[in-house]
Amino acid sequence: MPESPIRKLVPYAEKAKKNGIEVFHLNIGQPDIKTPSVALEAIKNNTVEVLAYSRSEGSEEYRKKIAKYYVSKNINVNSDEIIVTTGGSEALLFAMGSITDPGDEIIIPEPFYANYIGFSIASGVNIVPVVSKIENNFALPEISEFEKLISSKTKAILICNPGNPTGYLYSKDEIKKLAEIVKKYDLFLIADEVYREFVYDNAQHHSVLNGFGLEKHAIIIDSVSKRYSMCGARIGCLVSKNKEVLNTALKFAQARLSPPTFAQIASEAALETPQSYFDEVINEYKDRRDTLITALNKIDGVKVAIPKGAFYCVAELPVDDADKFAQWILEDFSLNKQTVMVAPAAGFYSTKGIGTNQIRIAYVLKKEDLIKSVEILKAAIKKYNTI
Ligand SMILES: Cc1ncc(COP(=O)(O)O)c(C=O)c1O
């Protein structure tokens, strides 16, 4: 199993904190946004006496409400096409386990969410990467690049939309092209849509189950973690209209008995979150994105892709090795007793040797802290390049 590039520098951050340094965490997608009060109230006011298992596929009431949520997003699914999971993480494991045998391959545009590597290793699946480039803002690579890589072992293409770590939002045309290729070669299209709500500049999110004729091919991965700032609830779901996929995924679900019961109560209530909550949160993230990107662009030699969704960006730094730099900045650098923790981006690629001077930044901190963080990065880059 690979180390998580997001968490591997934690011991250095902890040491810095022990030495009295304040560390701004730009490394992890843990939002500081408050969880909707409807979700928290549902737990506080609950009088449950036995915290029992739920059904393996999740509670019936909750699944019915999730289906309604999807219909409101023009994603036409029924409750029996949803399996509630322990986070989007487990949905990814179930999806990979359900459609592959050991030794099979999944094509993924890179950079991609680093834990896809861990999940594929756990499933005995090989990732075949297609490189997307910072110069193109990480747009979908040409379809011919995917076609070149399809073999008898290829079972699926996996996309993250909007993307972690890139913030890229796929256009309708890009999803259409992917739909054509998965239908042509009879593959699955797994779409990790956990950041569905987080799109900026009035752009529109296009779900793979919204009008692309992918009923047999699409599997959606979803989660309450980011949508409602409920990362600790550990609730997500797998959605598919393909009965065989659902039947197989259910066997995985039965093996682990049940998703967390209490957190399903909170997640069900979270579906009542008013639109005003999202309007505010999305506005806040958009402001943070603009603040961060403007500040990063002012540093000499820094290149940054403008995210259209989610709350991450990938930045290329004028340093020899972002891994070394990220550790050094925690161990040996501070500005006014403050420093930053970033995620080296090499861990988001499976091709060795690319992304080595890139970092991922999560803009999950308030604007003042983002501004301070970029000041620290700027001073650190200058000093690092003189030692
Ligand atoms: C793209 C993506 N997919 C899935 C997950 C898994 O989230 P969870 O298991 O908390 O639902 C994350 C978490 O950061 C993510 O960024």
The ligand as an ORCA input file, in Angstrom:
! r2SCAN-3c Opt
* xyz 0 1
  C     -12.596     12.560     -4.868
  C     -12.908     11.898     -3.588
  N     -13.572     10.751     -3.601
  C     -13.868     10.104     -2.465
  C     -13.488     10.608     -1.254
  C     -13.819      9.819     -0.039
  O     -14.532     10.495      0.870
  P     -15.398      9.826      2.014
  O     -14.944      8.415      2.184
  O     -15.159     10.676      3.209
  O     -16.787      9.893      1.529
  C     -12.794     11.820     -1.182
  C     -12.325     12.383      0.101
  O     -11.602     13.322      0.185
  C     -12.495     12.475     -2.385
  O     -11.821     13.630     -2.402
*
